[in-house]
Amino acid sequence: MNIFGIGLPEMAVIAAIGLLVFGPKRLPELGKTLGRTLRGFQSASQEFEKEFRSAVGTDDQPIDIAGPPAAIPPAAETVVDATPPVVVEESAGPSS
């Protein structure tokens, strides 16, 4: 039995420390609270996934990640002027 990388001996040590710290009356109450919290997180994550899929427009449709990528239409042609700008120096008058 291996839960989150923690084996049976480690779980027994954690349970014994919890029993010593919290006492036999409070430990079941903490277990119930932890279970309710985890259940709440699970339902919240499922609701978030449902809302996300409906916002994206993929309601209950499996996502095909192995398929070919969608064709991208070519961009509109743009004309780029490659000639450098001409700099004209103004003179204040005839030079002597």
C-alpha positions in Angstrom: 0.0 0.0 0.0 1.6 3.2 -1.2 -0.3 6.5 -0.9 1.5 9.7 -2.1 4.9 7.9 -1.8 4.2 7.0 1.9 4.3 3.4 2.8 2.5 1.5 5.6 5.2 2.0 8.3 5.3 5.8 7.6 1.5 6.0 7.8 1.6 4.1 11.2 4.2 6.6 12.6 2.1 9.6 11.4 -1.1 8.1 12.9 0.7 7.5 16.2 2.1 11.1 16.3 -1.4 12.4 15.5 -2.9 10.3 18.2 -0.4 11.7 20.8 -0.8 15.3 19.6 -4.6 15.5 19.2 -5.9 12.7 21.4 -8.3 9.9 20.7 -11.4 12.0 20.8 -10.3 14.7 18.5 -8.5 12.5 15.8 -11.7 11.1 14.2 -13.1 14.6 14.0 -10.0 15.8 12.2 -10.3 12.9 9.8 -13.9 13.7 9.0 -12.9 17.4 8.4 -10.1 16.4 6.2 -12.3 14.1 4.1 -14.9 16.8 3.7 -12.3 19.3 2.6 -10.8 16.9 0.0 -14.3 16.2 -1.3 -15.0 19.9 -1.6 -11.8 20.4 -3.5 -12.7 17.5 -5.8 -16.2 18.9 -6.6 -14.8 22.4 -7.0 -12.2 21.2 -9.5 -14.9 19.3 -11.5 -17.1 22.4 -11.5 -14.2 24.5 -12.7 -13.4 22.0 -15.5 -17.1 22.0 -16.5 -17.2 25.8 -16.6 -13.9 26.0 -18.5 -15.0 23.5 -21.1 -18.3 25.4 -21.6 -16.5 28.7 -22.0 -14.1 27.2 -24.6 -17.0 25.5 -26.3 -15.9 21.9 -25.9 -18.7 20.6 -23.7 -18.0 17.0 -22.8 -16.1 16.4 -26.0 -12.8 14.6 -25.7 -9.8 16.6 -26.8 -7.8 15.0 -29.7 -4.2 15.8 -29.0 -2.9 13.2 -31.5 -4.6 14.7 -34.5 -2.8 16.9 -37.1 -2.6 20.6 -36.4 -5.3 22.8 -38.0 -4.3 24.5 -41.2 -3.3 28.1 -40.6 -4.5 30.5 -43.4 -1.7 32.5 -45.0 -1.4 36.1 -43.7 -2.4 39.0 -45.9 0.4 40.1 -48.1 2.1 43.3 -46.9 4.4 45.4 -48.9 7.6 46.4 -47.2 9.6 49.3 -48.6 13.3 48.2 -48.3 14.7 51.5 -49.5 16.3 53.6 -46.7 14.8 57.0 -46.1 16.6 60.0 -47.7 17.9 62.6 -45.3 18.0 66.1 -46.7 20.2 68.6 -44.9 19.0 72.1 -45.0 21.6 74.7 -45.5 21.4 78.1 -43.8 22.9 79.9 -46.8 25.9 79.8 -49.1 29.0 78.7 -47.4 32.1 80.9 -47.8 
